[in-house]
Amino acid sequence: MNDWTPWPEEFARRYREAGYWTGETFGDFLAARAEAFADRIAVVDGDRRWTYRELDERASAMAHGFLARGIEPGDRVVVQLPNVAEYTSVVFGLFRAGALPVFALPPHRSAEISAFCEITGAVAYVIADSSGGFDFRALASEVKEATALEHVFVLGDPGEHTALADVPAAGGDLPEVRSGDVAFLQLSGGSTGIPKLIPRTHDDYLYSVRESAVICELGEDTVYLVALPVAHNFPMSSPGILGVLHAGGRIVLAPAPSPDVVFPLIAREGVTSTGVVPPIALQWMNSPARAEHDLSSLRVIQVGGAKFVPEAARRVRAELGCALQQVFGMAEGLVNYTRFDDPDEVVVTSQGRPISPDDEIRIVDGDGAEVPPGEVGELLTRGPYTIRGYYRADAHNLVAFTPDGFYRTGDLVRRLPTGHLVVEGRAKDQINRGGEKIAAEEIENHLLAHPAVHDAAVVGIPDDYLGERTCAFVIATGEPPTGPALRAFLRGRGLAAYKIPDRIQLVDAFPHTGVGKTSRRDLRRALADTFRKAQ
C-alpha cells in the first residue's frame, strides 16, 4: 500500500512553472513573516498577545522540544486542541520538526481518535487538559491503552501524562523539510464512517493560502476572528489563520462561537472578518445582543461548510452591517469564493467560483457523462491543490478518484455562465449537519451493535437551522429500547456528540423500494421520502 499519491510529474512541473508551487515550507513561511512583521501582533488569545517574532521563537522551541522527546521526522502526531494560542506554536513546531500533525476536532472521542491513531501509526497525541467541561486526559489514557501511542503531551495539568510546558527546548539544527513532502493530515467527512485522511503538502496548501489571501483582500490591517474550531480546513486556510499570517494581519481566537462570546471580541479587537457555518450566521443575525455591541469594524462575514440559503444570505448586510462572502470548498482541495465585485444576486445565490485558473471542473451524471451547461450533476475536480488520493487508502481511492485523477466530490452542483457553482445537494450517503459531515453507515453500524436493534437506517431530514438533522429509523428485536437509551449507548461507544441522532424513530419494518433487494442507499431515500410526506 502506498502512503499517499503524489501529482504526476507532468502536472507537478506545470504547477511549478506557473508559480503555484514555490518550494516554500511552513517553517520558511513563518520565518519570513516573523522577519517582515516582527513586532506586529500575530495571535490574540484572551489577554495574551503574541507578536510574529514571539510566535516564530515559540514554534522553534517547540520543534526542538518534540525532537528531544523522541518525536522524529515523519512521525504522525494527533493534535486535538481548542482555540488557544498554543495551537499555532504546536503546529508550526511540528512542521519544523518534520513531523506530521493529524488534525482532530474538539468533539472527537475515543472511537475517532483511536481510528486516527491506528490508521496513521501515530506516536504522540497533543491535548488540552480539559475543554468545554470534558477531561481529555482520561480520553488520552483510553486511547493510549488501545493503540500504539507512545506520548501524550498536555496543555495544562498533565495528570499521568507529560506537560506540554515540560517539553525541553534543546538547541541545534532542525531537520531538513522538503516542500513537496506531506506536511499534515486532515480529516475527510467520508460516506462510510471509516475516517479518510487527506495528505496535504507544503507546496499545494500554501498555494491555496496565498491565493485565498489575495481573493479575500487581506492586509496588515486584517483582524480575523476564529469562531469555528481552528483545526477545520475553513478557518485554517480559506483564508483562515494562515491567510491572515501570510498578509501580516492579526488572529483573534474565540473559545466559542456564541454571540455572548464573539460580539464583545469583535468590539474590543476591531475584528474585520470572520468565517462561520450557516447555523452560526443565523444565530448571530437573530441575536438581540447585536444592539448591545459595536460591530461596525466588521467588513465581511464568510459563510461556508454547508449551503447558505438565499433568504438568509440576503439578510446579512442589513442585520450584521457587513458584506457577505460565500465559500464552498473541501479539505481535499478545491475552494470557491464569491468575489467582492460580484453582483449582489450572484453573492446570495451562488457558492463562488474556483481559486485557480488550473482548477479543472467536470459536472457529470450517474454514468460519468458531462451534463449540459446549467444542469445539475456531481462535481469532479482536479488541480494544483486538490489531492490525488487519500492517505493509506488504495482501495477507496479507486472509487473516490477517476483513472485520470479527478476527485469525485459527492457534491451535486450546477454551474452558472459566470463559472460560479450553485450547490444543490449530495450524491454520497452523507449528512451535512450544520457543516459537520456525518456518515450514515457509521452511525448504523454502531446502532446495530445494540442487542435490541435488529436493523437501522440513518437519514438526513431537512432543518431550517442546521440544513439537515439526523434521524435514525430502528427496527427492534424483543423489548424496544427507548431513544434516550440508544443515545446513551452511542455515547458509551465513544461517538462524537454531533453524530448522536437528533431523532430516533422505532418502526416495524422498512418501506419497500420496488427494486428487489434493497440497497442501503435506496432504503435511506425511501425512509427520507416517507418522513417528509408524514410532516
Order of alpha helices (4+ residues) and beta strands (2+ residues): alpha-alpha-beta-beta-alpha-beta-alpha-beta-alpha-beta-beta-beta-alpha-beta-beta-beta-beta-alpha-beta-alpha-alpha-beta-alpha-beta-alpha-beta-alpha-alpha-beta-beta-alpha-beta-beta-beta-alpha-beta-beta-beta-beta-alpha-beta-beta-alpha-beta-alpha
